[in-house]
Amino acid sequence: MERTSLPRSTPESQGIPSRAILGFVEAADRDIRHLHSVMLLRRGALVAEGYWDPYRPSDPHMLFSLSKSFTSTAVGMLVADGRLSVEDPVLQHFPDEAPAAPSDRLQQMRVKHLLTMTTGHHTDPTPLVRQSEPAWRRAFLALPVEHEPGTHFVYNSAATYMLSAIVQRLSGQRVVEFLGPRLFEPLGIEAPTWETSPEGIDAGGWGMSARTADIARFGQLYLQGGGWQGQQLVERAWVDEATAFQVPNATSGNPNPDWQQGYGYQFWRCRYGVYRGDGAFGQFCVVMPEQEAVLAITAGVADMQAVLNLVWEHLLPAMRSEPLPEDAAQAGRLADRLVSLRTAPVAGQATSPRAAEVSGRSYAVDANDDDISSIAFDFAADGATLSMRNERGEQRIACGYDSWARGEADIESAYRRHLGTQVPVPNAVVASGAWTDEDTYTVELWWYLTPFRRTLSCRFSENGVRVDQRANLSFGSTERPRLEGRVSGVR
């Protein structure tokens, strides 16, 4: 066994009924849609692991703000080295980017205020900072500070970016490089990636991609007080401080109780004595100290509170302090369910009388925000090939019937706009298609290293095609423009 691998165990031997985990998985399938992966550890042993096809154990997944907890860890390592203090003035680390006449409140801002998101900004400044290319640090420091630092919590990914910039300034390395030998290699986190700013600094508050097992091991490290197989990777004092209640974060009108339990150093407090790192659309590293358990989840969901509610309903109360009698029948049902998890492909017919008529036709597309100039379809018995031309050439996407076909498509710049962000979407895609009525071919296009997908309903007429588009998730609007195409030739 590799030093970084996790020992496996039956749920019952670790005090969890298999039926409780099965109940969680079935409820997630029924009520949540869409979890992508789940991994549950108890007392350091892996008791359950599952991936909803087309998601796979080997694939990294966008973590979004779960990245923040890794940035906090890098800060903690520098604190342990004596190279940084949470009481350092922020301006101390940016002498070249500071305003000529910094305000009193900016001068009062400390590293701990970046960590706790109490910088004094009245609203999240991240969008303004990201629009200020290329000098994000200078833009952050130029913002008005409306409140005394430490007195006003507001979610602030730009503050985490400044932490990343501090780590890079002090270490001479990007955060992902700094953490390589100190965290990633000991934990067996292979080749993580991190989005960078125009300044060449890891985004810090977002942009990291890693596997589900990497999230689980990171949570286990924190559960163990920063120790891993005989090495103290993170000082226990930092683990305790970072995951403790540092500041209140309750806001009026927020219906989500687990977003009102307090905030630490880039970790959220939860109900029931639990803490977590999390990222948009359902990326979770949930640490349950009293239960000695860690839950890692990747997903593409809009309601993250609903996911946690299932944890509190099915998993947390089921954990016992002593081993339980083995339950071979329930354990077998759970194992079968976990290996058969599947996101259903598009439901419909394999072909239609319209298929032969339109197969091979090319359609010139009216000007649109997605920069798509033409669309073509080639239909076969086992699926289709969707071809979309943009400024980078023809992108050919295989669409499986009753299955997911894997491929690559360089449509990032056209498709990233529906996310309302500048997150770079990987080219890796899976696609499925079916005829949902005689004239309509429906495609599901998934970026399987991310939470994002798009549905294209392609309705054919005698001389044209109309493509109605829906995005599943977005930081902005999920509405996408309709594409109108006219027959322009035969391929």
N, C-alpha and C positions, 0 to 999 in steps of 0.2 A: 504493500500500500504506500502511495506517495505521502510524504510528510504533510502535504497540504490538503489531502483528500479527507472527506468527512466519513467517520465510521457510520455504518447503517445499522438500524435497529428496528424491530417491530414497534408499532405504537404502544401496544399493551405493556411491553417490557419497560417502557419509559413512562408508564402511568397515564396513557391517553387511550381511550377506546377507539378502535378503528372506525366504529360507526359515527363518532363525532366528527372525525375528519371527512368521512364520506358525506355526512350531512352538510358540512361547509362547502365541499366541492359541488354537490348537487344544487345547493341553494345559489351558489355563485353562477352556475350554468343557467339556472332557471331565472334568477332575479337580477343579476348584475350585467352580464354581457357587455364588455368582453374582457375577462381575465386572459392573460397570455401565458402566465406561468405562476406556479406556487411551489414554495419549498419551506418545509417546517422542520426545525431542529428542536430537540429537547435534550437538555444536559449534554450538549455537544454532539448528539447523534442525529443523523438524518432519518426521520420517521415517515416522511411523505414528500414526494416530488412529482410534479406533473406539468406538462406543456400542451397547450391547445394547438394542435396542428393548424396552420403551418409554422408555428413558433417552435424552436428547437433549443436544446440545452447548450449547444455550441455557439449560438448566435448572441452577440452583444445586443443590448437594448438601450435606447435613449433613457437616461435617468432624470433629465430635467433637474428640478431643485433638490433631488436626493444628492446631487453633486455637492451641495453646500456642506453636508456632513463630512465629506472627504476633505474639503478645503479647511474646515474647522480643525480636522485632525492634523493637517500640515501646520497650522498655526500653533497647535498644542505642542508639536515636536520642537518648534523653534523656541517656544516658551521654556520647555524643558532644557533646551540647550543654553538658556540664558541669553539668547540673542534677541529676544522680544519680550515685552510685557504687555498685558492687556490694559495697563494704565498708560501706555505710551500715547502721547498726542498723535493723532493721525497725521497732522501736518509735518511732524518730525520725519516721517518717511517719504515725504514728497516735497522736498525743498524747491525743486525746479518747476513743479506744477502748481504751486500755491498761488493764490491771488496776490496781487501787490499789496492790498490792504485787507487781510482776512478779518471777517467779523469776529466778535467776541465768542459767539456760539460755535463757529467753526474752530476757533482755537481751543474751545473746551471739549471738542469731540475726541474721544479716546478709541483705541482699538476695541475695547469691550463694547462700545456702542455699535461698532460695525458688526460684531459678533451677535449682539442681541437685537439688532434692527431697531435701535433706539437712537438713531443718529440725529434726530431732531427735525427731519424732513416731514412736512405735513402730509404729503402723499408720496406714493412710490415714484422715485425719480428715474427708475430704470429706462423707461421709454425715451425720455429726454437724453439720457446719457448715451444710449445706443444710437441715437440719431446724430450724435455729435462726432462723427468719424473725422479723423482717426483718433482724436485725443480724448478717450473716455475718462482718464484720471483727471485731467484738467477740467473737463466738463463737470464731473462730480463735485470737485472742490469749488467750482464757481457757482453752484446752486445756492439759493437762499436757504438758511437754516431757521425755520420758523419757530421751533420749540427748543427749549434748553435740552441738550443731549442727555439721554437717560430718562426722560420724562414722558416720551410719546412713542409707542410702538406702531410701526407701519411696515408691512412686508416690503423688503428692499433688496432685490437681487444685485443692484449696483453696489451696495455696501459689501456684499460678498466678493464682487469683482475687485474691490479695493483691497480686501484681505489677500486675494490671489496676487495682486500687484505687490503687496508688501512681502509676501513669501518669495516672489521672484526677485525683488530688489535685494533682499537679505541673503538669499541662497545662491543667486546667479542662475537659477534653474526655473523652468516652468513647474507648476505644482505637480503635473503628471510625471515629470522627470524627478523632482525632489522626492516624491512618494515612492518611486520605483523600488530602490533597494531597501527602503525603510518600512514600507507597508505592503506594496503590491507583490513583490517577489516572495516575501515570507508567507503571505496568505495564498499564494498561487493564483493571483489575479493576473491573467496573461493579456498583454498588449491592450490595456485600456486606452481609449482615445478621449481627447478633450477639445472642444471647440475653442478657438482663440479669438481674441479681439483684433481689430486692425493694428493694435500696438504690439501684437505678438505675445499677449498675456492670456493664459487660460481664463475662460469666462468666470470660473469660480462658482458662481451661483447657479449655473446650468451648463450643459454641453458635454458632460461625461457620458460615455457609453460603456457598459460592462455586462457580464452575464448574471443570470439569477443566482448561481452558486457564489459568485463574487460578492453579491449583496449579502447573502446569508453568512458568509465567512466574516465579512466586515461587522455584521451585527453580533456574531458570536464573539469576536474580539472585544467588542464593547461590553457584552454580557460578562466576559471573563476579566473585566477590569483592565483591559489593554494588554493582557498577557496572551502569548500564543506559542505553544509547544516549547516552553522553557525560555522564551525571550519576552522581555517587556517592551513591546513595540510602541505603546503609548503609555505615558505615565498615568497611574491610577488616579492621581489627583486631578488630572485633566479630564479623564473619563467622568469622574464624579461631578466635576464643575460644569462640564459641557452639557451633560444630560440632566442637570438639576433645574428646578424652577429658578430662573434668573430675573425675568420680568413678566408682568401680567400682559396678556394679549387679547383679552375679551373685548369685543366690539358689539355695540348695540345692533340688533337686527340680524346677527349671524346665527343661522339655524343649526350650525354644525358644532356640537359640544366638544368634539376632540380638537377643534381649532380655537378653544377658549380656555385651555388648561394651563397656560403659561408657556414660555419659550426659554430655551437655554442658549448655548453657543452653537447655533445652527442645527439644533435638534428641537423637536416639538415635544411637549408633555402631552400625555393622553390621560384619559380616565383610568382608574384601576391600577394606578402606580406604574403605568407603562410609558415608555417614550419611543420616539420614532424619528427617522429621517424619511422624508417623502418628496415626491416629485409629481408634477402635473400629470393628470390623466391616469393616476393609479400606480405609480412606482413607489413601493413601500419597503422599508427595512424597519420592522416592528420588533422591539426588544421588550420582553416581559420578565423583569428581574425576579419577581416573586415566584413565577412559574418556571424559571430557568429555561425560557423558550425564546426562539427567534423565528420570525416569519418573514420571508422574502417574497415579494409579489411584483410582477410587471403586468401592465394592463393598458387598455385603451378605453377608459370610462370617464364620464362627465361627473358622476356623483361619487367622490372619494369617501365621503362619510358612510355611504351605504356599504362599502367594502369593510370598513372598520366595524360597523354594526354587526356584520356577519361573524367577524372574529370574536367579538364580545358575546355573541349569542351561542355560537357552536363550539369554539375552541377553548377560550379562556376558562369557562366554568367546568369543562370536562377534564382538565388536567389534575391528576391526583399525585400525592406525594410519594406513594408507594407503587411498585409494579402491579399490574392487573393480570388476572389469568389470561393466557393466550386465547384468542378467539379466531380460530383458523377460518371460519366461514366469513366473518365480517372482514378480516384482513385480506382474504382472497377477493372479496367484492371490491374493496378499496383498491387493491393492486390492479385489478382488471379495469376499474374506472379510470385510474390515473394513466394507464398506458393507452387508453382509447380516447382520450380527450381530443376533441376536434371542433374547429370552427367550421360550420357548415358552408360548403360552396354555394353558389347561386342555384336556387331551385328553379327548375323549368324543363323545357324540352331540349333534346340534343339538336334538333333541326326544325326547319319550318319550310313551307313552300317558297317563302321569300328568300331563303338562304341561297339557293342556286342563282337566283336573279341578281342578287347584289354582290355575291362573292367575286372578288377581283376588281370591283369598281373602286375608283378613287374619287373622293369628294373634296372640292375646294371649299375651305371654311372661311366664312366672313371674319373680318377683324375681331379679335377678342382679347381679353385680358390674360389669357393663358398662352398667347403667342403661338397658337397652333394654326398652321396654314392649310393642312390637309389631313384627311383621315381616310383609311382604307381598311377593308375587312376581307380576310380570306378564310372561308369556312371549310371545315372538314368534319368527319364523323366523330372525332374525339375532341373537338373543341374548335378554336379559331385563332387566328393571328390578327391582332389589332395593330395597325401601323399609324403612327402619328408623326407628322413632320413639324419640326420647330427649327429655330436658328442653328441648332447643333446637328441637324440632319434628321434622317428617318429613324424613329424609335420603334422597334418591332417588339410587341408584347404578346407572348403566348398565353392563351386563355384556356385552361383546362375545363372539360365538362365533367361535373361531379367530382372534381379534384382541383387542386391548386397547382398551377404551373409556375415554376421559378424562372426568373430571368433578370435582366438588367435593362434599365431604361434611363437615359439621361434627360430627365424632364424636371430636374430640380428647380430651376429658376422659374419655370412656368407654374409649378405646383406649390412652391413654398409660400406663395402669396395667400393661399387660403388658410394658412396657419396663423396669419397675423403676426409673424415673427420672422427673424432672419436665420432661424435654425436650419442648417444645411441638411436636406433630406438625402439619405443615401440612395444610390441608384438601384439597390437590390429590391425587387418587387416579386410578389406572387399575384396571380390573377386567375379568376374563374369566370365563366360566362355560360349563359343559357338563354334560350328563347322563352320569354315570359308571356308573350302572346304572339300571334302569327306575324306581326310586323315589328316586334320590339325585341332586340337582343340586349340583355342586361349584363354588364361587366362589373365585377368587384375587383378593384385594384388596391392592393395592400402594400405598404412599405413595411416589411416585416421586421425591420430593425428599429421600428418606431411604433407609436400608438395609432398612426394615421392610415386612413383608407379613404377611397372615393368610389362612389357608385355612379356608373354611367349608363343611363337608359337611352339606347340608340333606336329611335323609331324611324323606319324606312318608309319612304313614299316612292312614287314612280320615278322621280328625278332628283330626289334629295334624301337627306338624313337630318334629323333633329336629335341632338344629344343633350338631355337634361342631366345635370350633375348635382350630386349631394356629397358633402364632406361629413365625416362622422364627428370630428372634434376640431376645435380651433380656439386660439386665444382671441380671435375676433369673430367675424361672421362666418358661419358655415355655408352661406349661400354662394353658389358659383354660377358663372354666366352660362346661359344656354349657347351651345354651338350649333350653328346652322350651316349645313353643307349642301352643295349642288354637284351633281355628277360632272366630273371634269375629264374622265377618261377611263380606260380599262388597263389594268396592270399586266 
